[in-house]
Amino acid sequence: MKYKIFAMVILVSLAGACKKSFLVIPAETSLSTPIYFKSESDFQQAINGTYAPLRGAYNGTNGAWTMGELRSDNTTYKYNPNDRGTINPEYICDFLDDNTSGTTPNKYVSDYSVIARANQILALIDGIDFDATSKSNIKGQALFLRAFCYFDLVQYFGSVPLHLEPVTTLGGTAQPLSSPDSIYQQIIADAQQAAALLPDKATQEPGRATSGSAQTLLGNVYIVQKRWADAETTLKGISGYSLLPNYADIYDVTNKNNAESIFEIQYKQGTDGLSSNFFYTFLVQPITAAEVTAVTGIPENGRTIEGYNIPTPDIIAAYEPNDARKDASIGYVTASGVSYPFIKKYLHPHALTNNTDDDWPVYRYAEVLLFLAEAMNEQNKTPDALPYLNQVRARAGLAPTTASTQADVRAAIIRERRVELAFENKRWPDLVHFGMADSVMKAYGARVKANPSVYYFPAGIGPSPNAYTNIRLLFPIPASEVTLNPYF
């Protein structure tokens, strides 16, 4: 169905819910905006609903991983010649997608849904009198979420419409494209204000954005813009976080929102519609019920479509010997009698098939340390960069890096980011940021075409000859949006 993402009744998913947990999906309501927003509890429910689209943005067969990982040399798909009906992510992987892709609209629409809900809160909250501390917290969360989603949009799509006010008419849904520079200016302004308004991790409700979340987002923006001194200042101001001693503990579902977690997308197994299913989405297929049960330990169903986000031989080889992160990140499963790798980070005990507790990590303190290493190194402070890099390596059980020149340390940071943040949607943005996307992905594509069986293709089948020939840095705005906007 074609629709404009802003031509919606924002409060359909914001009102009428239990306000004790922002994981709860609010019930539908027909209340209009002026009637509904009257009290602190109304805004509390509204901010709860603002987080909700992020769960859909990261979860499922069209999740953010398709554009952040599958697009890169970290993961690929298990080609299934017997089921060609669910192959949209395959096109993303092979650089054969266009603006009719069935995958990219998920990110685009989810981000703008968050933005629309945040705009509704920000437009009205100052006009309602309630506790100032609570108001600052809610406002800060809305600003962070708007900045976060615009950062996502500008990185993946480039120029997009910049909506900063609630849409009240059909005509208001159509806006011209704004330049990346103007979008970044707004992201920075929102993130700075959010950092000033939000409480720190120690006092914020677990799972919500904090001042540290906003500072990390701001530091990330400065890194992308190569504003190294600003990045250094911002990132050094982040406090209240620490590396966990054991890498695998970061992802343990009994250890959510831990000391290393700066921002993660919250999920909860059960029948409330809040669960994740990353492990199942990333499972090699076809696979029998018994083969899945051998890994999960619960009754399972066989799966017969196409498997996605399968770790490539390239990422497996990227780990140094004795790197503790390898076993914590990658496991092996037998599918149709053959052993394949799978992403182990998102496999933890759960009660029901396709219904898991795993959160998605967006920002961790380890990335702050690697950001700082990059910011220092790019300012010709290479000796000062090494302690940040080596903290991350030490936790993985590795010796300090032997790199010493600026160029070598830069390369070491790139390698470290790849294995430390593997399968967390960082690899494709990193390839673009470091100016490596074209060269790395063309070389990777050549390897896949030369040895398709190594990359999980059946005998006699390989990628399209046109795959990996046009390494586009940005994704096209979905056609479903373009056809409805006269400015595009």
C-alpha positions in Angstrom: 0.0 0.0 0.0 1.3 3.4 -0.9 1.1 6.0 1.8 2.9 9.1 3.0 4.7 8.4 6.3 3.6 11.7 7.8 0.0 11.4 6.7 -0.9 9.4 9.8 -2.7 9.9 13.0 0.3 10.1 15.3 -1.6 9.2 18.4 -2.8 5.9 17.2 0.2 4.3 18.7 0.9 6.8 21.5 -2.1 6.8 23.7 -4.0 4.7 26.2 -1.1 2.5 27.5 0.2 1.4 30.8 2.8 4.1 31.5 5.1 2.0 33.8 7.1 0.5 31.0 8.1 2.1 27.8 8.3 -1.4 26.2 4.5 -1.7 26.4 2.8 -1.0 23.1 0.0 1.5 23.7 -3.6 0.6 22.8 -5.2 2.4 19.8 -7.3 5.5 20.5 -9.3 8.0 18.5 -8.5 10.9 20.7 -7.3 14.0 18.9 -4.0 15.7 19.8 -5.5 18.7 21.6 -7.7 16.5 23.7 -5.1 13.9 24.5 -2.0 15.9 25.5 -3.0 17.3 28.9 -0.7 15.8 31.6 2.7 14.4 32.4 1.4 10.9 32.0 0.1 11.7 28.5 3.6 12.8 27.4 5.1 9.8 29.2 3.0 7.5 27.1 3.8 9.5 24.0 7.6 9.1 24.5 7.1 5.4 25.1 5.4 5.2 21.7 8.2 7.1 20.1 10.6 4.3 20.8 8.3 1.6 19.4 9.1 1.9 15.6 12.8 1.2 16.4 11.9 -2.4 17.2 10.5 -2.9 13.7 13.4 -1.0 12.2 16.0 -3.5 13.5 14.0 -6.7 13.6 12.8 -9.1 10.9 13.8 -10.0 7.3 13.9 -6.3 6.3 15.8 -5.1 9.5 18.5 -2.5 9.6 21.1 -5.3 9.3 20.4 -5.6 5.6 21.8 -2.2 5.0 24.4 -2.1 7.7 25.9 -5.6 7.5 24.6 -7.6 4.5 25.7 -4.7 2.3 29.3 -5.3 3.4 31.9 -8.0 3.4 30.9 -9.2 6.8 27.8 -11.2 5.9 26.1 -12.8 3.0 23.2 -15.0 2.1 22.7 -18.8 1.6 21.3 -18.9 -1.9 18.3 -21.2 -2.1 17.4 -22.2 -5.7 14.1 -23.8 -4.6 12.6 -20.7 -3.0 13.0 -17.4 -4.9 10.1 -15.6 -3.3 11.9 -13.8 -0.4 15.1 -12.5 -1.9 14.9 -8.7 -1.5 17.9 -8.7 0.9 19.9 -10.7 -1.7 19.7 -7.6 -4.0 21.0 -5.4 -1.2 23.9 -7.7 -0.7 24.8 -7.9 -4.4 24.4 -4.1 -5.1 21.5 -4.9 -7.5 18.8 -3.1 -5.5 17.0 0.0 -6.8 14.3 2.3 -5.4 11.7 -0.4 -5.8 13.4 -2.5 -3.2 11.1 -4.1 -0.7 13.8 -3.8 2.0 14.9 -0.2 2.3 11.4 1.3 3.0 11.5 -0.4 6.4 14.4 1.9 7.6 13.0 5.0 5.8 9.4 4.6 7.1 10.5 3.5 10.6 12.9 6.5 11.0 10.2 9.0 9.9 7.6 7.4 12.2 9.9 8.1 15.1 10.6 11.6 13.9 6.9 12.3 13.5 6.2 11.2 17.0 9.1 13.1 18.5 7.9 16.3 16.6 4.5 15.9 18.1 5.9 15.8 21.6 8.3 18.7 21.1 5.6 20.9 19.6 3.4 20.6 22.6 5.4 19.8 25.7 6.4 23.3 26.7 2.7 24.3 26.7 1.7 21.9 29.5 2.7 22.5 33.1 4.2 19.5 35.0 7.3 18.5 36.9 10.3 20.3 35.3 12.7 17.4 35.8 10.3 14.9 34.1 9.6 17.4 31.3 13.4 17.8 30.6 13.8 14.0 30.5 10.9 13.5 28.1 12.0 16.4 25.9 15.6 15.2 25.9 14.5 11.7 24.8 12.4 13.1 22.0 15.3 15.3 20.8 17.8 12.3 20.9 15.4 10.0 19.0 14.8 12.7 16.3 18.6 13.3 16.0 19.3 9.6 16.0 16.8 8.9 13.2 17.9 11.8 11.0 21.5 10.6 11.4 20.4 7.2 10.2 18.6 8.7 7.2 21.4 11.0 6.1 24.0 8.3 6.4 22.1 5.8 4.3 20.0 8.1 1.9 21.9 11.4 1.9 19.5 14.3 1.1 16.0 13.7 2.7 13.1 15.9 3.8 13.7 17.7 7.1 10.5 17.7 9.1 10.7 19.5 12.4 7.0 20.3 13.0 4.0 18.0 13.3 2.2 17.5 10.0 -1.4 18.6 10.3 -2.5 18.6 6.6 -2.0 16.3 3.7 -0.1 19.0 1.8 2.3 19.3 4.7 3.5 15.7 4.2 5.5 16.7 1.1 8.7 18.6 1.8 11.7 19.2 -0.5 14.9 17.5 0.0 17.3 19.2 2.5 21.0 19.1 2.0 23.1 16.8 4.1 24.8 19.8 5.6 21.5 21.3 6.9 20.4 17.9 8.2 23.7 17.5 10.1 23.3 21.0 11.6 19.9 19.9 13.0 21.2 16.6 14.3 24.0 18.4 16.1 21.6 21.0 17.6 19.2 18.3 18.7 21.9 16.1 20.2 23.5 19.0 22.1 20.2 20.0 23.6 19.4 16.3 24.4 22.7 15.9 26.2 22.0 18.9 28.4 18.5 17.8 29.2 18.8 14.1 29.8 19.9 12.4 33.0 22.9 10.2 33.2 22.9 6.4 33.1 22.9 6.1 36.9 19.6 7.9 37.3 17.8 7.2 34.0 15.3 4.3 33.7 17.2 1.4 32.1 16.7 1.2 28.3 15.9 4.9 27.8 18.3 7.4 26.2 20.7 9.1 28.5 23.0 12.1 28.4 25.7 9.6 27.5 23.6 8.3 24.6 23.3 11.9 23.2 27.0 12.6 23.7 27.9 9.4 21.9 25.6 10.2 19.0 27.1 13.7 18.8 30.6 12.3 18.9 29.7 9.9 16.1 28.5 12.8 14.0 31.7 14.7 14.6 33.7 11.6 13.6 31.7 11.3 10.3 32.3 15.0 9.6 36.0 14.6 10.5 35.7 17.3 13.2 38.3 15.6 15.2 38.8 18.2 18.0 35.1 18.5 18.6 34.8 14.7 18.6 37.6 14.4 21.2 36.1 17.0 23.5 32.6 15.5 23.3 33.7 11.9 23.7 36.0 12.6 26.6 33.0 14.1 28.4 31.2 10.7 28.5 31.3 9.1 31.9 29.6 6.4 33.9 30.4 3.6 31.5 33.0 0.8 31.5 34.0 -2.2 29.5 32.7 -5.5 30.8 35.5 -7.9 31.6 33.9 -10.7 29.4 32.9 -9.8 25.9 30.2 -12.4 25.7 28.5 -10.9 28.7 27.6 -7.8 26.7 24.9 -9.7 24.8 23.6 -12.0 27.6 19.9 -11.4 27.9 20.2 -11.5 31.7 22.6 -8.6 31.5 20.7 -6.0 29.5 21.6 -2.3 29.6 24.8 -3.2 31.4 27.7 -0.9 32.3 29.0 -1.0 28.7 25.6 -0.3 27.1 25.1 3.2 26.0 22.0 2.7 23.9 20.3 -0.5 22.8 17.0 -1.4 21.1 14.8 -3.1 23.7 13.0 -6.4 23.1 11.2 -8.8 25.4 10.1 -12.4 24.6 6.5 -13.3 25.0 3.1 -12.7 23.4 3.0 -8.9 23.7 4.6 -8.2 20.3 7.8 -7.0 21.8 10.1 -10.0 21.0 13.1 -10.1 18.7 14.0 -12.9 16.3 17.5 -12.1 15.1 18.8 -15.6 15.5 16.1 -17.1 13.4 16.3 -14.4 10.7 20.1 -15.1 10.5 19.8 -18.8 10.4 21.1 -20.8 7.4 18.3 -22.4 5.5 17.0 -24.9 4.4 17.4 -26.5 7.8 15.4 -29.2 9.5 13.5 -28.9 12.8 15.9 -31.3 14.5 18.9 -29.2 13.3 17.5 -26.0 14.8 16.6 -27.8 18.0 20.2 -29.0 18.3 21.3 -25.4 18.7 18.3 -23.8 20.7 17.3 -26.8 22.8 13.6 -26.1 22.3 11.0 -27.6 19.9 11.5 -26.1 16.5 10.1 -26.0 13.0 12.0 -26.7 9.9 12.8 -23.7 7.7 12.9 -23.7 4.0 13.4 -20.2 2.5 16.7 -18.3 2.1 19.2 -17.7 5.0 20.6 -14.2 5.5 23.3 -12.4 7.4 25.6 -15.5 7.4 29.2 -14.6 8.5 31.5 -14.6 5.5 34.9 -16.4 5.4 36.3 -12.9 5.3 35.0 -11.8 8.7 35.9 -15.2 10.2 39.5 -14.8 8.9 39.6 -11.2 10.2 40.0 -12.3 13.9 43.5 -12.7 15.2 44.4 -16.0 16.9 43.1 -16.3 20.5 40.7 -13.3 20.0 37.9 -14.1 22.6 35.4 -12.2 20.5 35.4 -14.8 17.7 33.8 -17.6 19.7 31.4 -15.1 21.3 30.3 -13.8 18.0 30.3 -16.7 15.6 29.0 -20.3 16.1 28.4 -23.2 13.8 25.1 -25.0 12.9 24.4 -28.0 10.8 21.9 -27.3 8.1 20.8 -30.1 5.7 23.8 -32.0 7.0 26.4 -29.3 6.2 28.1 -27.1 8.8 27.7 -23.3 8.4 28.6 -20.3 10.5 25.9 -18.2 12.2 25.8 -15.1 14.3 26.1 -16.4 17.9 25.8 -13.0 19.5 22.0 -13.2 19.3 21.4 -16.7 20.5 20.4 -17.1 24.1 18.0 -19.3 26.0 14.3 -18.6 25.2 11.0 -20.4 25.5 9.3 -20.2 22.1 10.6 -20.5 18.6 11.1 -17.2 16.7 10.5 -15.3 20.0 13.7 -14.1 21.8 14.7 -11.6 24.4 17.9 -10.3 22.6 18.3 -6.6 22.4 20.1 -4.9 19.6 23.3 -3.0 20.6 23.5 0.5 19.0 26.2 2.2 21.0 28.6 0.6 23.4 31.5 2.1 25.5 34.0 0.1 23.4 33.0 2.2 20.4 33.5 5.4 22.3 37.1 4.2 23.0 37.6 3.4 19.3 36.1 6.8 18.3 38.5 8.5 20.7 41.4 6.5 19.2 40.5 7.7 15.8 40.0 11.3 16.8 43.3 11.4 18.5 45.2 9.7 15.7 43.7 12.0 13.1 44.9 15.0 15.0 48.5 13.6 14.9 48.3 12.6 18.5 49.0 9.0 17.6 50.8 8.0 20.9 47.7 9.3 22.8 45.4 7.2 20.6 47.0 3.9 21.5 45.7 3.5 25.1 42.1 3.7 23.8 42.7 1.2 21.1 44.6 -1.2 23.5 41.9 -1.1 26.1 39.6 -2.7 23.6 42.2 -5.2 22.5 43.1 -6.2 26.1 39.5 -7.1 26.9 39.6 -9.4 23.9 42.7 -11.1 25.3 45.0 -9.6 22.7 48.4 -7.9 23.1 48.8 -4.2 22.5 48.9 -3.2 18.9 52.3 -3.0 17.2 51.2 -0.2 15.0 53.0 3.1 15.6 52.6 5.4 12.6 49.5 7.4 11.9 48.7 5.3 8.8 49.3 2.0 10.6 47.2 3.0 13.6 44.4 4.1 11.3 44.5 0.7 9.7 44.6 -1.0 13.1 41.5 1.0 14.2 39.6 0.0 11.1 40.5 -3.7 11.8 39.6 -3.4 15.4 36.2 -1.8 14.7 35.4 -4.6 12.3 35.8 -7.5 14.8 34.8 -5.6 18.0 31.5 -4.3 16.4 30.9 -7.2 14.1 27.2 -7.8 13.3 26.1 -4.6 15.0 25.4 -2.6 11.7 28.7 -0.7 11.7 30.6 -2.3 8.8 28.9 -0.6 5.8 28.9 2.9 7.4 32.6 2.3 8.3 33.5 1.3 4.7 31.9 4.5 3.5 33.4 6.7 6.3 36.9 5.4 5.7 36.6 5.8 1.9 37.0 2.0 1.4 33.6 0.9 0.1 34.4 0.8 -3.6 37.7 -0.9 -3.4 36.8 -3.4 -0.6 33.5 -4.4 -2.1 34.7 -4.8 -5.6 37.6 -7.0 -4.4 35.2 -8.9 -2.2 32.8 -9.4 -5.1 35.6 -10.7 -7.3 36.3 -13.3 -4.6 32.7 -14.4 -4.4 32.5 -14.7 -8.2 35.7 -16.7 -8.4 34.7 -19.1 -5.7 31.0 -19.0 -5.1 30.9 -22.3 -3.3 33.1 -20.8 -0.6 30.4 -18.2 -0.1 27.6 -20.8 0.3 26.3 -21.0 -3.2 25.2 -24.4 -4.5 27.3 -26.1 -7.1 26.9 -24.5 -10.5 25.3 -21.3 -9.2 27.0 -18.0 -8.4 26.0 -14.3 -8.1 24.8 -12.3 -11.0 27.5 -11.0 -13.4 26.3 -7.5 -12.6 26.7 -8.0 -8.9 29.3 -5.8 -7.1 29.9 -3.7 -10.3 28.3 -0.5 -9.1 29.2 0.2 -5.5 26.7 2.9 -4.7 27.5 4.7 -1.4 23.9 5.8 -0.8 20.5 4.0 -1.1 17.8 5.6 -3.3 14.7 7.0 -1.5 12.0 4.3 -1.9 9.8 4.7 -5.0 6.7 4.5 -2.8 7.7 7.8 -1.3 9.0 9.4 -4.5 5.8 8.9 -6.3 3.9 10.8 -3.6 6.2 13.8 -3.2 6.2 16.4 -6.1 9.5 17.7 -4.8 11.4 14.4 -5.6 
